[in-house]
Amino acid sequence: RSLQNLYAQIIDDTKAKTLLCGSTQDKDIKQKFAYGGNVKASEYFGQVLAEKAKAKGIVKIVFDRAGYLYHGRVKSFADALRKGGLEF
């Protein structure tokens, strides 16, 4: 999380391999939202990442908020991931 954007990765810790990554700076999100540092952009980003994860067969994840408080953008992102079908 930064002041202007939100970043996320889905990593397989057993193989030390990044399976998926994205941010609010991706083209499709940037076109829809001029500013990536708000709740609406993070919610949409969560929906997009959940769709990509489900397409790769990823259903269960561990959500690491990296010490950030669970409110605002972080909460809306997590809620969108859950709504998209990911379990954590």
N, C-alpha and C positions, 0 to 999 in steps of 0.2 A: 504494500500500500504506500502510496506517496500522496502528496497534496493534490496532484492533478490526475492521477491514474491509479488503476488497480491491476495487479499482476497475479497470475496463478499458474501453478505447475502440478501435474499429476505424475508422481515419481514411483517407480517400483523399487523400494529400498533393498529388496533381496538381490536384485540384479544391478543395482546402482545405475538405473537407466530412466531417463525422462520419457514418459509415454505421451504426454500432451502438455502443451503450454499455450498461454494466451494472455492478452491484456486488453484494456479498454482502448488501446492504441491500434488494434486490428482494424483493417479497412472497413469491414461491414459495420462495426460498432462506431467507428469514427464518422462514417457517413450519416449514421442515425443520430448521434449525439456529438455536438461540437465540443463539449467539455466532458471528459471522462471521470472527473472527480466528484460526481454526485451519486445519490442513491439510485436514481432511475437507470443510469448507465451501468452501475454495478449489478443491478438486478437483471438487466438484459444480458450482461456478460455471463452471469451465472447460468441463465437459460441456454445460451450458446455453448458454453463449456459442458454442461450436462448432456446436451444433444451429441456433441462430439465424443464424449466419454462413452455414452451408451452405444454409439455407432461402432466403437472399438471393443465393445463387450465389457466395459468397466462399470460395475454396479456398486461395489463397496469401496469407500475411501476413508482416510483419516484426515480430518480437517485440522490443520495447524494454522492458527491465526497469528503466529509469530509475535505473541505478546501484546498485540493490539486489543483494545477493549472490544467486547462483543456487542456492538451497537452501530447504528448508522450504516455505512457502506459495507462493512464486514458482515453484519447481520443480514442485510438484504441479499448479499451475494450468497451466503450460506442457505438462506431460505429458498432462493431460486434454484440452487443445486438440489435441495431436497425435493422441491416441487417438480424438478426435471427428472426425478427418479433415482437419484444417487442416495445411498445409505451411508451414514457416518454417525 
